[in-house]
Amino acid sequence: MQKTTKLLLITFALLFVLLLGLKVFTTVQYKKEKKEQVKSLPAFSFIEMNGRKYSRENIAHNKGIVIINYFDPDCDHCQFMTSQIIKNAIRFSTAQVIMVTNSDSAAVAHFINRYQLMRIKNIVMLRDPNSNFYKIWGSAVTPSFFIYKNGAIAKTIMGETKIENIIDVIK
């Protein structure tokens, strides 16, 4: 009886390790695929504050600098990064800054008013009500920055960073 129990435990342990290894492998493969997919600005479709769809086609031929910023209005790091972008608005004037969140309209409207983002013409606020950002970019860390030059990824930044790390790329 004890021999059977030990054999059963070993079998379950091996099965568990095998399944865990498979999960790690599939996760690594998924991240590799997403990293490859976002080398050029991927197709996307989110919602503007006025309810209209906004997609990659709204960006003028994927030319110039496009910064995709995934954020959460309640995230302290996101708030700090937004304040830094505003303080450096002139240095960001050559870039199209697309801020995407899956937060509700009221939270986004409050965020826009708090930081007076409507005054900055090159910032577009978008909502992702279906949480598709992760499916497209493979990350939903707040804040995240995907910086594209002429449609090709130039730099990816996950989490809060010094504003110079973004400015250096968009020069």
PyMOL commands that set and color helices and strands:
alter all, ss='L'
color gray80, all
select helices_A, chain A and resi 2-37+56-58+60-62+76-87+105-115+117-119+133-137+163-170
alter helices_A, ss='H'
color red, helices_A
select strands_A, chain A and resi 45-48+53-55+65-70+95-101+123-127+144-149+152-158
alter strands_A, ss='S'
color yellow, strands_A
deselect
rebuild
show_as cartoon
